[in-house]
Amino acid sequence: PAGEFYGQVRWDRVHVFWGDERFVPPDHRDSNYRAAREALLSRVPIPEEQVHRVRTEFATARKSAEDYSHALRLFFRLKTGELPRFDLIFLGMGEDGHTASLFPGSAAVRERERLVVSDKPEGQDAERVTLTVPVLNAAARVVFLVSGESKAETLREVLEGSPRPDYLPAQAVRPEGDGALLWLVDRSAAKLLACTDGL
């Protein structure tokens, strides 16, 4: 089915950024950039200069985060205090309610000043570089893609439970102003939701 839409996208006008990245080389098996390149970017005619990956060739993840923040400021021509406004952000959600690399209880979830931060989530092998909540909430559209029965309980808590964004970071994503939020979930993930008419 994806082939039907191939020619409908003006790839010469598309710029791709990353919501988060593991602090690993770009050709590493755990690299989000590598996954995106193999699944999509190598299959479409998008100009290489319009692919804005998180550069992980630095000595520290913190330096990588600072570099990506600088890249965003240059691309969006941001003034002090301004946020980039992405046209569209795709996000997933983990079984623990994390999204991007914003994990439960981490300081990264509460960051409100920086555009990009580094973090070493508990229980994770690699350090992460991630966009912060204010950047996600400044987007014109945010789409969550969630699938699988293993995420059903967390999805119910995120959408229908009490607000606990520090411990369910996906709850913190609420686009501001005229921004739009859409959840695309499969039947298995939605099985515990109260409003499942038509599923």
Rosetta constraint file for C-alpha pairs under 8 A:
AtomPair CA 1 CA 5 HARMONIC 7.61 0.50
AtomPair CA 2 CA 6 HARMONIC 6.59 0.50
AtomPair CA 3 CA 7 HARMONIC 7.98 0.50
AtomPair CA 5 CA 9 HARMONIC 6.97 0.50
AtomPair CA 6 CA 44 HARMONIC 7.77 0.50
AtomPair CA 10 CA 14 HARMONIC 6.75 0.50
AtomPair CA 11 CA 44 HARMONIC 7.44 0.50
AtomPair CA 11 CA 45 HARMONIC 6.19 0.50
AtomPair CA 11 CA 46 HARMONIC 5.00 0.50
AtomPair CA 11 CA 47 HARMONIC 7.68 0.50
AtomPair CA 12 CA 45 HARMONIC 7.55 0.50
AtomPair CA 12 CA 46 HARMONIC 5.85 0.50
AtomPair CA 12 CA 47 HARMONIC 6.47 0.50
AtomPair CA 14 CA 46 HARMONIC 7.14 0.50
AtomPair CA 14 CA 50 HARMONIC 6.94 0.50
AtomPair CA 15 CA 50 HARMONIC 4.76 0.50
AtomPair CA 15 CA 51 HARMONIC 5.95 0.50
AtomPair CA 15 CA 52 HARMONIC 7.31 0.50
AtomPair CA 16 CA 50 HARMONIC 6.38 0.50
AtomPair CA 16 CA 51 HARMONIC 4.98 0.50
AtomPair CA 16 CA 52 HARMONIC 5.85 0.50
AtomPair CA 16 CA 53 HARMONIC 7.80 0.50
AtomPair CA 17 CA 51 HARMONIC 6.59 0.50
AtomPair CA 17 CA 52 HARMONIC 5.04 0.50
AtomPair CA 17 CA 53 HARMONIC 5.99 0.50
AtomPair CA 17 CA 54 HARMONIC 7.95 0.50
AtomPair CA 18 CA 33 HARMONIC 7.81 0.50
AtomPair CA 18 CA 52 HARMONIC 7.41 0.50
AtomPair CA 18 CA 53 HARMONIC 6.20 0.50
AtomPair CA 18 CA 54 HARMONIC 6.77 0.50
AtomPair CA 19 CA 89 HARMONIC 7.80 0.50
AtomPair CA 19 CA 91 HARMONIC 7.79 0.50
AtomPair CA 19 CA 100 HARMONIC 5.73 0.50
AtomPair CA 19 CA 101 HARMONIC 7.99 0.50
AtomPair CA 19 CA 130 HARMONIC 5.86 0.50
AtomPair CA 19 CA 131 HARMONIC 5.43 0.50
AtomPair CA 20 CA 32 HARMONIC 7.76 0.50
AtomPair CA 20 CA 54 HARMONIC 7.81 0.50
AtomPair CA 20 CA 100 HARMONIC 5.38 0.50
AtomPair CA 20 CA 101 HARMONIC 5.84 0.50
AtomPair CA 20 CA 128 HARMONIC 6.99 0.50
AtomPair CA 20 CA 129 HARMONIC 5.41 0.50
AtomPair CA 20 CA 130 HARMONIC 4.10 0.50
AtomPair CA 20 CA 131 HARMONIC 6.21 0.50
AtomPair CA 21 CA 31 HARMONIC 6.73 0.50
AtomPair CA 21 CA 32 HARMONIC 5.72 0.50
AtomPair CA 21 CA 33 HARMONIC 7.43 0.50
AtomPair CA 21 CA 54 HARMONIC 6.61 0.50
AtomPair CA 21 CA 101 HARMONIC 7.66 0.50
AtomPair CA 21 CA 128 HARMONIC 5.73 0.50
AtomPair CA 21 CA 129 HARMONIC 5.25 0.50
AtomPair CA 21 CA 130 HARMONIC 6.50 0.50
AtomPair CA 22 CA 30 HARMONIC 7.15 0.50
AtomPair CA 22 CA 31 HARMONIC 6.03 0.50
AtomPair CA 22 CA 32 HARMONIC 7.02 0.50
AtomPair CA 22 CA 126 HARMONIC 6.01 0.50
AtomPair CA 22 CA 127 HARMONIC 5.96 0.50
AtomPair CA 22 CA 128 HARMONIC 4.53 0.50
AtomPair CA 22 CA 129 HARMONIC 6.31 0.50
AtomPair CA 23 CA 31 HARMONIC 7.96 0.50
AtomPair CA 23 CA 56 HARMONIC 5.74 0.50
AtomPair CA 23 CA 61 HARMONIC 5.98 0.50
AtomPair CA 23 CA 126 HARMONIC 6.10 0.50
AtomPair CA 23 CA 127 HARMONIC 5.32 0.50
AtomPair CA 23 CA 128 HARMONIC 5.49 0.50
AtomPair CA 23 CA 129 HARMONIC 6.80 0.50
AtomPair CA 24 CA 28 HARMONIC 6.22 0.50
AtomPair CA 24 CA 30 HARMONIC 7.30 0.50
AtomPair CA 24 CA 31 HARMONIC 6.28 0.50
AtomPair CA 24 CA 56 HARMONIC 6.28 0.50
AtomPair CA 24 CA 126 HARMONIC 7.31 0.50
AtomPair CA 25 CA 31 HARMONIC 6.96 0.50
AtomPair CA 25 CA 56 HARMONIC 6.03 0.50
AtomPair CA 25 CA 57 HARMONIC 6.70 0.50
AtomPair CA 26 CA 31 HARMONIC 5.76 0.50
AtomPair CA 26 CA 33 HARMONIC 6.21 0.50
AtomPair CA 26 CA 34 HARMONIC 6.02 0.50
AtomPair CA 26 CA 55 HARMONIC 7.82 0.50
AtomPair CA 26 CA 56 HARMONIC 7.06 0.50
AtomPair CA 27 CA 31 HARMONIC 6.68 0.50
AtomPair CA 27 CA 34 HARMONIC 5.77 0.50
AtomPair CA 28 CA 34 HARMONIC 7.08 0.50
AtomPair CA 29 CA 34 HARMONIC 7.12 0.50
AtomPair CA 29 CA 35 HARMONIC 7.83 0.50
AtomPair CA 30 CA 34 HARMONIC 7.73 0.50
AtomPair CA 30 CA 35 HARMONIC 7.81 0.50
AtomPair CA 31 CA 35 HARMONIC 6.40 0.50
AtomPair CA 32 CA 36 HARMONIC 6.18 0.50
AtomPair CA 33 CA 37 HARMONIC 6.02 0.50
AtomPair CA 33 CA 53 HARMONIC 6.49 0.50
AtomPair CA 33 CA 54 HARMONIC 7.90 0.50
AtomPair CA 34 CA 38 HARMONIC 6.11 0.50
AtomPair CA 35 CA 39 HARMONIC 6.05 0.50
AtomPair CA 36 CA 40 HARMONIC 5.61 0.50
AtomPair CA 36 CA 41 HARMONIC 6.20 0.50
AtomPair CA 37 CA 41 HARMONIC 4.42 0.50
AtomPair CA 37 CA 42 HARMONIC 5.39 0.50
AtomPair CA 38 CA 42 HARMONIC 5.91 0.50
AtomPair CA 38 CA 43 HARMONIC 7.80 0.50
AtomPair CA 39 CA 43 HARMONIC 7.43 0.50
AtomPair CA 40 CA 44 HARMONIC 6.57 0.50
AtomPair CA 41 CA 45 HARMONIC 7.78 0.50
AtomPair CA 41 CA 46 HARMONIC 6.98 0.50
AtomPair CA 46 CA 50 HARMONIC 6.97 0.50
AtomPair CA 46 CA 51 HARMONIC 7.79 0.50
AtomPair CA 47 CA 51 HARMONIC 7.25 0.50
AtomPair CA 54 CA 64 HARMONIC 7.07 0.50
AtomPair CA 54 CA 65 HARMONIC 7.84 0.50
AtomPair CA 54 CA 68 HARMONIC 5.98 0.50
AtomPair CA 54 CA 129 HARMONIC 7.86 0.50
AtomPair CA 55 CA 64 HARMONIC 6.04 0.50
AtomPair CA 55 CA 67 HARMONIC 7.51 0.50
AtomPair CA 55 CA 68 HARMONIC 7.20 0.50
AtomPair CA 56 CA 61 HARMONIC 7.16 0.50
AtomPair CA 56 CA 64 HARMONIC 5.69 0.50
AtomPair CA 57 CA 64 HARMONIC 7.61 0.50
AtomPair CA 58 CA 63 HARMONIC 6.34 0.50
AtomPair CA 58 CA 64 HARMONIC 6.00 0.50
AtomPair CA 59 CA 63 HARMONIC 7.14 0.50
AtomPair CA 60 CA 64 HARMONIC 6.53 0.50
AtomPair CA 61 CA 65 HARMONIC 6.20 0.50
AtomPair CA 61 CA 118 HARMONIC 5.71 0.50
AtomPair CA 61 CA 119 HARMONIC 7.82 0.50
AtomPair CA 61 CA 127 HARMONIC 6.65 0.50
AtomPair CA 61 CA 128 HARMONIC 6.95 0.50
AtomPair CA 61 CA 129 HARMONIC 6.58 0.50
AtomPair CA 62 CA 66 HARMONIC 6.27 0.50
AtomPair CA 62 CA 117 HARMONIC 6.86 0.50
AtomPair CA 62 CA 118 HARMONIC 5.23 0.50
AtomPair CA 62 CA 129 HARMONIC 7.75 0.50
AtomPair CA 63 CA 67 HARMONIC 6.12 0.50
AtomPair CA 64 CA 68 HARMONIC 6.27 0.50
AtomPair CA 64 CA 118 HARMONIC 7.88 0.50
AtomPair CA 64 CA 129 HARMONIC 7.24 0.50
AtomPair CA 65 CA 69 HARMONIC 6.15 0.50
AtomPair CA 65 CA 116 HARMONIC 5.46 0.50
AtomPair CA 65 CA 117 HARMONIC 5.31 0.50
AtomPair CA 65 CA 118 HARMONIC 5.80 0.50
AtomPair CA 65 CA 129 HARMONIC 5.70 0.50
AtomPair CA 65 CA 130 HARMONIC 7.46 0.50
AtomPair CA 66 CA 70 HARMONIC 6.19 0.50
AtomPair CA 66 CA 116 HARMONIC 6.92 0.50
AtomPair CA 66 CA 117 HARMONIC 7.44 0.50
AtomPair CA 67 CA 71 HARMONIC 6.21 0.50
AtomPair CA 68 CA 72 HARMONIC 6.22 0.50
AtomPair CA 68 CA 116 HARMONIC 6.93 0.50
AtomPair CA 69 CA 73 HARMONIC 6.28 0.50
AtomPair CA 69 CA 114 HARMONIC 7.92 0.50
AtomPair CA 69 CA 115 HARMONIC 5.82 0.50
AtomPair CA 69 CA 116 HARMONIC 5.49 0.50
AtomPair CA 70 CA 74 HARMONIC 6.26 0.50
AtomPair CA 71 CA 75 HARMONIC 6.12 0.50
AtomPair CA 72 CA 76 HARMONIC 5.97 0.50
AtomPair CA 72 CA 77 HARMONIC 7.93 0.50
AtomPair CA 72 CA 78 HARMONIC 7.97 0.50
AtomPair CA 72 CA 84 HARMONIC 7.04 0.50
AtomPair CA 73 CA 77 HARMONIC 5.46 0.50
AtomPair CA 73 CA 78 HARMONIC 4.94 0.50
AtomPair CA 73 CA 79 HARMONIC 7.77 0.50
AtomPair CA 73 CA 84 HARMONIC 7.47 0.50
AtomPair CA 74 CA 78 HARMONIC 6.80 0.50
AtomPair CA 76 CA 84 HARMONIC 5.96 0.50
AtomPair CA 76 CA 85 HARMONIC 7.96 0.50
AtomPair CA 78 CA 82 HARMONIC 5.63 0.50
AtomPair CA 78 CA 83 HARMONIC 6.89 0.50
AtomPair CA 78 CA 84 HARMONIC 7.03 0.50
AtomPair CA 83 CA 115 HARMONIC 7.51 0.50
AtomPair CA 83 CA 134 HARMONIC 7.59 0.50
AtomPair CA 83 CA 135 HARMONIC 6.18 0.50
AtomPair CA 83 CA 138 HARMONIC 6.75 0.50
AtomPair CA 84 CA 135 HARMONIC 6.54 0.50
AtomPair CA 84 CA 138 HARMONIC 6.95 0.50
AtomPair CA 84 CA 139 HARMONIC 7.69 0.50
AtomPair CA 85 CA 135 HARMONIC 7.47 0.50
AtomPair CA 85 CA 138 HARMONIC 5.47 0.50
AtomPair CA 85 CA 139 HARMONIC 4.85 0.50
AtomPair CA 85 CA 140 HARMONIC 6.60 0.50
AtomPair CA 86 CA 138 HARMONIC 7.35 0.50
AtomPair CA 86 CA 139 HARMONIC 4.70 0.50
AtomPair CA 86 CA 140 HARMONIC 6.16 0.50
AtomPair CA 86 CA 141 HARMONIC 7.73 0.50
AtomPair CA 87 CA 139 HARMONIC 6.04 0.50
AtomPair CA 87 CA 140 HARMONIC 5.01 0.50
AtomPair CA 87 CA 141 HARMONIC 6.11 0.50
AtomPair CA 88 CA 139 HARMONIC 6.49 0.50
AtomPair CA 88 CA 140 HARMONIC 6.20 0.50
AtomPair CA 88 CA 141 HARMONIC 4.81 0.50
AtomPair CA 88 CA 142 HARMONIC 5.79 0.50
AtomPair CA 88 CA 143 HARMONIC 7.56 0.50
AtomPair CA 89 CA 136 HARMONIC 7.47 0.50
AtomPair CA 89 CA 139 HARMONIC 6.95 0.50
AtomPair CA 89 CA 141 HARMONIC 6.33 0.50
AtomPair CA 89 CA 142 HARMONIC 4.77 0.50
AtomPair CA 89 CA 143 HARMONIC 6.22 0.50
AtomPair CA 90 CA 142 HARMONIC 5.99 0.50
AtomPair CA 90 CA 143 HARMONIC 4.93 0.50
AtomPair CA 90 CA 144 HARMONIC 5.95 0.50
AtomPair CA 90 CA 145 HARMONIC 7.28 0.50
AtomPair CA 91 CA 99 HARMONIC 6.56 0.50
AtomPair CA 91 CA 100 HARMONIC 6.52 0.50
AtomPair CA 91 CA 142 HARMONIC 7.32 0.50
AtomPair CA 91 CA 143 HARMONIC 6.13 0.50
AtomPair CA 91 CA 144 HARMONIC 4.76 0.50
AtomPair CA 91 CA 145 HARMONIC 6.28 0.50
AtomPair CA 92 CA 99 HARMONIC 5.87 0.50
AtomPair CA 92 CA 100 HARMONIC 7.05 0.50
AtomPair CA 92 CA 144 HARMONIC 5.47 0.50
AtomPair CA 92 CA 145 HARMONIC 5.21 0.50
AtomPair CA 92 CA 146 HARMONIC 5.99 0.50
AtomPair CA 93 CA 97 HARMONIC 5.77 0.50
AtomPair CA 93 CA 98 HARMONIC 5.62 0.50
AtomPair CA 93 CA 99 HARMONIC 4.86 0.50
AtomPair CA 93 CA 100 HARMONIC 7.75 0.50
AtomPair CA 93 CA 144 HARMONIC 7.36 0.50
AtomPair CA 93 CA 145 HARMONIC 7.44 0.50
AtomPair CA 93 CA 146 HARMONIC 6.23 0.50
AtomPair CA 93 CA 170 HARMONIC 6.79 0.50
AtomPair CA 94 CA 98 HARMONIC 5.19 0.50
AtomPair CA 94 CA 99 HARMONIC 6.49 0.50
AtomPair CA 94 CA 151 HARMONIC 7.16 0.50
AtomPair CA 95 CA 150 HARMONIC 6.65 0.50
AtomPair CA 95 CA 151 HARMONIC 5.01 0.50
AtomPair CA 95 CA 154 HARMONIC 6.23 0.50
AtomPair CA 96 CA 103 HARMONIC 7.90 0.50
AtomPair CA 96 CA 104 HARMONIC 7.25 0.50
AtomPair CA 96 CA 154 HARMONIC 6.77 0.50
AtomPair CA 96 CA 168 HARMONIC 7.16 0.50
AtomPair CA 97 CA 103 HARMONIC 7.52 0.50
AtomPair CA 97 CA 104 HARMONIC 7.16 0.50
AtomPair CA 97 CA 154 HARMONIC 6.14 0.50
AtomPair CA 97 CA 155 HARMONIC 7.64 0.50
AtomPair CA 97 CA 158 HARMONIC 7.37 0.50
AtomPair CA 97 CA 167 HARMONIC 7.49 0.50
AtomPair CA 97 CA 168 HARMONIC 4.75 0.50
AtomPair CA 97 CA 169 HARMONIC 5.93 0.50
AtomPair CA 97 CA 170 HARMONIC 5.74 0.50
AtomPair CA 98 CA 102 HARMONIC 5.54 0.50
AtomPair CA 98 CA 103 HARMONIC 4.70 0.50
AtomPair CA 98 CA 104 HARMONIC 6.25 0.50
AtomPair CA 98 CA 168 HARMONIC 6.36 0.50
AtomPair CA 98 CA 169 HARMONIC 5.21 0.50
AtomPair CA 98 CA 170 HARMONIC 5.86 0.50
AtomPair CA 99 CA 103 HARMONIC 6.99 0.50
AtomPair CA 99 CA 169 HARMONIC 6.35 0.50
AtomPair CA 99 CA 170 HARMONIC 5.53 0.50
AtomPair CA 100 CA 130 HARMONIC 6.39 0.50
AtomPair CA 100 CA 131 HARMONIC 7.35 0.50
AtomPair CA 101 CA 119 HARMONIC 8.00 0.50
AtomPair CA 101 CA 128 HARMONIC 6.39 0.50
AtomPair CA 101 CA 129 HARMONIC 7.03 0.50
AtomPair CA 101 CA 130 HARMONIC 5.41 0.50
AtomPair CA 101 CA 131 HARMONIC 7.89 0.50
AtomPair CA 102 CA 106 HARMONIC 7.06 0.50
AtomPair CA 102 CA 108 HARMONIC 6.03 0.50
AtomPair CA 102 CA 109 HARMONIC 5.45 0.50
AtomPair CA 102 CA 130 HARMONIC 7.15 0.50
AtomPair CA 102 CA 132 HARMONIC 7.68 0.50
AtomPair CA 102 CA 169 HARMONIC 6.23 0.50
AtomPair CA 103 CA 108 HARMONIC 7.65 0.50
AtomPair CA 103 CA 109 HARMONIC 6.95 0.50
AtomPair CA 103 CA 121 HARMONIC 6.51 0.50
AtomPair CA 103 CA 167 HARMONIC 7.64 0.50
AtomPair CA 103 CA 168 HARMONIC 7.91 0.50
AtomPair CA 103 CA 169 HARMONIC 6.44 0.50
AtomPair CA 104 CA 109 HARMONIC 7.58 0.50
AtomPair CA 104 CA 166 HARMONIC 5.86 0.50
AtomPair CA 104 CA 167 HARMONIC 4.22 0.50
AtomPair CA 104 CA 168 HARMONIC 5.88 0.50
AtomPair CA 104 CA 169 HARMONIC 6.11 0.50
AtomPair CA 105 CA 109 HARMONIC 7.33 0.50
AtomPair CA 105 CA 166 HARMONIC 5.44 0.50
AtomPair CA 105 CA 167 HARMONIC 5.39 0.50
AtomPair CA 106 CA 110 HARMONIC 7.48 0.50
AtomPair CA 106 CA 121 HARMONIC 7.14 0.50
AtomPair CA 106 CA 166 HARMONIC 7.53 0.50
AtomPair CA 107 CA 111 HARMONIC 6.41 0.50
AtomPair CA 108 CA 117 HARMONIC 6.71 0.50
AtomPair CA 108 CA 118 HARMONIC 7.69 0.50
AtomPair CA 108 CA 119 HARMONIC 6.83 0.50
AtomPair CA 108 CA 132 HARMONIC 6.86 0.50
AtomPair CA 109 CA 132 HARMONIC 6.97 0.50
AtomPair CA 109 CA 133 HARMONIC 6.64 0.50
AtomPair CA 109 CA 165 HARMONIC 7.96 0.50
AtomPair CA 109 CA 166 HARMONIC 6.32 0.50
AtomPair CA 109 CA 169 HARMONIC 6.57 0.50
AtomPair CA 110 CA 133 HARMONIC 7.79 0.50
AtomPair CA 110 CA 166 HARMONIC 7.19 0.50
AtomPair CA 111 CA 132 HARMONIC 6.54 0.50
AtomPair CA 111 CA 133 HARMONIC 7.31 0.50
AtomPair CA 112 CA 132 HARMONIC 7.29 0.50
AtomPair CA 112 CA 133 HARMONIC 7.20 0.50
AtomPair CA 112 CA 134 HARMONIC 6.28 0.50
AtomPair CA 114 CA 132 HARMONIC 7.13 0.50
AtomPair CA 115 CA 131 HARMONIC 5.94 0.50
AtomPair CA 115 CA 132 HARMONIC 5.63 0.50
AtomPair CA 115 CA 134 HARMONIC 7.45 0.50
AtomPair CA 115 CA 135 HARMONIC 6.19 0.50
AtomPair CA 116 CA 129 HARMONIC 6.94 0.50
AtomPair CA 116 CA 130 HARMONIC 5.55 0.50
AtomPair CA 116 CA 131 HARMONIC 4.54 0.50
AtomPair CA 116 CA 132 HARMONIC 5.68 0.50
AtomPair CA 117 CA 129 HARMONIC 5.75 0.50
AtomPair CA 117 CA 130 HARMONIC 5.62 0.50
AtomPair CA 117 CA 131 HARMONIC 6.62 0.50
AtomPair CA 117 CA 132 HARMONIC 6.92 0.50
AtomPair CA 118 CA 127 HARMONIC 7.03 0.50
AtomPair CA 118 CA 128 HARMONIC 5.46 0.50
AtomPair CA 118 CA 129 HARMONIC 4.38 0.50
AtomPair CA 118 CA 130 HARMONIC 6.33 0.50
AtomPair CA 119 CA 127 HARMONIC 5.73 0.50
AtomPair CA 119 CA 128 HARMONIC 5.24 0.50
AtomPair CA 119 CA 129 HARMONIC 6.50 0.50
AtomPair CA 119 CA 130 HARMONIC 7.95 0.50
AtomPair CA 120 CA 124 HARMONIC 7.10 0.50
AtomPair CA 120 CA 126 HARMONIC 6.85 0.50
AtomPair CA 120 CA 127 HARMONIC 4.45 0.50
AtomPair CA 120 CA 128 HARMONIC 6.10 0.50
AtomPair CA 121 CA 127 HARMONIC 7.04 0.50
AtomPair CA 121 CA 128 HARMONIC 7.62 0.50
AtomPair CA 131 CA 135 HARMONIC 6.35 0.50
AtomPair CA 131 CA 136 HARMONIC 7.05 0.50
AtomPair CA 132 CA 136 HARMONIC 6.54 0.50
AtomPair CA 133 CA 137 HARMONIC 6.10 0.50
AtomPair CA 133 CA 172 HARMONIC 6.82 0.50
AtomPair CA 133 CA 173 HARMONIC 6.60 0.50
AtomPair CA 134 CA 138 HARMONIC 6.15 0.50
AtomPair CA 135 CA 139 HARMONIC 6.92 0.50
AtomPair CA 136 CA 142 HARMONIC 7.63 0.50
AtomPair CA 136 CA 173 HARMONIC 6.61 0.50
AtomPair CA 136 CA 175 HARMONIC 7.07 0.50
AtomPair CA 137 CA 173 HARMONIC 5.90 0.50
AtomPair CA 137 CA 174 HARMONIC 5.61 0.50
AtomPair CA 137 CA 175 HARMONIC 3.95 0.50
AtomPair CA 137 CA 176 HARMONIC 5.70 0.50
AtomPair CA 137 CA 179 HARMONIC 7.68 0.50
AtomPair CA 138 CA 175 HARMONIC 5.88 0.50
AtomPair CA 138 CA 176 HARMONIC 6.06 0.50
AtomPair CA 138 CA 179 HARMONIC 7.21 0.50
AtomPair CA 139 CA 175 HARMONIC 6.33 0.50
AtomPair CA 139 CA 176 HARMONIC 7.93 0.50
AtomPair CA 139 CA 179 HARMONIC 6.20 0.50
AtomPair CA 140 CA 175 HARMONIC 7.32 0.50
AtomPair CA 140 CA 178 HARMONIC 7.08 0.50
AtomPair CA 140 CA 179 HARMONIC 4.43 0.50
AtomPair CA 140 CA 180 HARMONIC 6.21 0.50
AtomPair CA 141 CA 175 HARMONIC 7.36 0.50
AtomPair CA 141 CA 179 HARMONIC 5.55 0.50
AtomPair CA 141 CA 180 HARMONIC 4.67 0.50
AtomPair CA 141 CA 181 HARMONIC 5.90 0.50
AtomPair CA 141 CA 182 HARMONIC 7.79 0.50
AtomPair CA 142 CA 175 HARMONIC 7.25 0.50
AtomPair CA 142 CA 179 HARMONIC 7.83 0.50
AtomPair CA 142 CA 180 HARMONIC 6.26 0.50
AtomPair CA 142 CA 181 HARMONIC 4.91 0.50
AtomPair CA 142 CA 182 HARMONIC 6.31 0.50
AtomPair CA 143 CA 181 HARMONIC 5.97 0.50
AtomPair CA 143 CA 182 HARMONIC 4.79 0.50
AtomPair CA 143 CA 183 HARMONIC 5.81 0.50
AtomPair CA 143 CA 184 HARMONIC 7.13 0.50
AtomPair CA 144 CA 181 HARMONIC 7.93 0.50
AtomPair CA 144 CA 182 HARMONIC 6.28 0.50
AtomPair CA 144 CA 183 HARMONIC 4.78 0.50
AtomPair CA 144 CA 184 HARMONIC 5.93 0.50
AtomPair CA 144 CA 185 HARMONIC 7.91 0.50
AtomPair CA 145 CA 183 HARMONIC 6.36 0.50
AtomPair CA 145 CA 184 HARMONIC 5.03 0.50
AtomPair CA 145 CA 185 HARMONIC 5.98 0.50
AtomPair CA 146 CA 151 HARMONIC 7.67 0.50
AtomPair CA 146 CA 183 HARMONIC 7.64 0.50
AtomPair CA 146 CA 184 HARMONIC 6.38 0.50
AtomPair CA 146 CA 185 HARMONIC 4.79 0.50
AtomPair CA 146 CA 186 HARMONIC 6.87 0.50
AtomPair CA 146 CA 189 HARMONIC 6.78 0.50
AtomPair CA 147 CA 151 HARMONIC 7.08 0.50
AtomPair CA 147 CA 185 HARMONIC 5.59 0.50
AtomPair CA 147 CA 186 HARMONIC 5.21 0.50
AtomPair CA 147 CA 187 HARMONIC 7.86 0.50
AtomPair CA 147 CA 188 HARMONIC 6.74 0.50
AtomPair CA 147 CA 189 HARMONIC 5.25 0.50
AtomPair CA 148 CA 152 HARMONIC 7.12 0.50
AtomPair CA 148 CA 186 HARMONIC 7.04 0.50
AtomPair CA 148 CA 188 HARMONIC 5.22 0.50
AtomPair CA 148 CA 189 HARMONIC 4.90 0.50
AtomPair CA 149 CA 188 HARMONIC 4.54 0.50
AtomPair CA 149 CA 189 HARMONIC 4.78 0.50
AtomPair CA 149 CA 190 HARMONIC 7.92 0.50
AtomPair CA 149 CA 191 HARMONIC 7.61 0.50
AtomPair CA 150 CA 189 HARMONIC 7.15 0.50
AtomPair CA 151 CA 155 HARMONIC 5.97 0.50
AtomPair CA 151 CA 189 HARMONIC 5.59 0.50
AtomPair CA 152 CA 156 HARMONIC 6.23 0.50
AtomPair CA 152 CA 188 HARMONIC 6.84 0.50
AtomPair CA 152 CA 189 HARMONIC 4.26 0.50
AtomPair CA 152 CA 190 HARMONIC 5.86 0.50
AtomPair CA 152 CA 191 HARMONIC 6.39 0.50
AtomPair CA 152 CA 192 HARMONIC 6.09 0.50
AtomPair CA 152 CA 193 HARMONIC 7.99 0.50
AtomPair CA 153 CA 157 HARMONIC 6.35 0.50
AtomPair CA 153 CA 192 HARMONIC 6.67 0.50
AtomPair CA 154 CA 158 HARMONIC 6.09 0.50
AtomPair CA 155 CA 159 HARMONIC 6.08 0.50
AtomPair CA 155 CA 189 HARMONIC 7.02 0.50
AtomPair CA 155 CA 190 HARMONIC 7.32 0.50
AtomPair CA 155 CA 193 HARMONIC 7.88 0.50
AtomPair CA 156 CA 160 HARMONIC 5.46 0.50
AtomPair CA 156 CA 161 HARMONIC 6.67 0.50
AtomPair CA 156 CA 190 HARMONIC 7.64 0.50
AtomPair CA 156 CA 192 HARMONIC 6.18 0.50
AtomPair CA 156 CA 193 HARMONIC 5.49 0.50
AtomPair CA 157 CA 161 HARMONIC 4.27 0.50
AtomPair CA 157 CA 162 HARMONIC 7.29 0.50
AtomPair CA 158 CA 162 HARMONIC 7.90 0.50
AtomPair CA 158 CA 163 HARMONIC 7.68 0.50
AtomPair CA 158 CA 168 HARMONIC 6.60 0.50
AtomPair CA 158 CA 170 HARMONIC 6.78 0.50
AtomPair CA 158 CA 171 HARMONIC 5.61 0.50
AtomPair CA 159 CA 171 HARMONIC 7.47 0.50
AtomPair CA 160 CA 193 HARMONIC 7.60 0.50
AtomPair CA 163 CA 171 HARMONIC 6.91 0.50
AtomPair CA 164 CA 168 HARMONIC 5.75 0.50
AtomPair CA 164 CA 169 HARMONIC 7.82 0.50
AtomPair CA 164 CA 171 HARMONIC 7.08 0.50
AtomPair CA 165 CA 169 HARMONIC 4.71 0.50
AtomPair CA 165 CA 170 HARMONIC 6.87 0.50
AtomPair CA 165 CA 171 HARMONIC 5.01 0.50
AtomPair CA 165 CA 172 HARMONIC 4.99 0.50
AtomPair CA 166 CA 172 HARMONIC 7.81 0.50
AtomPair CA 168 CA 172 HARMONIC 7.60 0.50
AtomPair CA 169 CA 173 HARMONIC 7.44 0.50
AtomPair CA 174 CA 181 HARMONIC 6.84 0.50
AtomPair CA 175 CA 179 HARMONIC 4.82 0.50
AtomPair CA 175 CA 180 HARMONIC 6.06 0.50
AtomPair CA 175 CA 181 HARMONIC 6.50 0.50
AtomPair CA 185 CA 189 HARMONIC 6.16 0.50
AtomPair CA 185 CA 190 HARMONIC 6.37 0.50
AtomPair CA 186 CA 190 HARMONIC 6.23 0.50
AtomPair CA 187 CA 191 HARMONIC 5.90 0.50
AtomPair CA 187 CA 199 HARMONIC 6.41 0.50
AtomPair CA 190 CA 196 HARMONIC 7.07 0.50
AtomPair CA 191 CA 196 HARMONIC 7.44 0.50
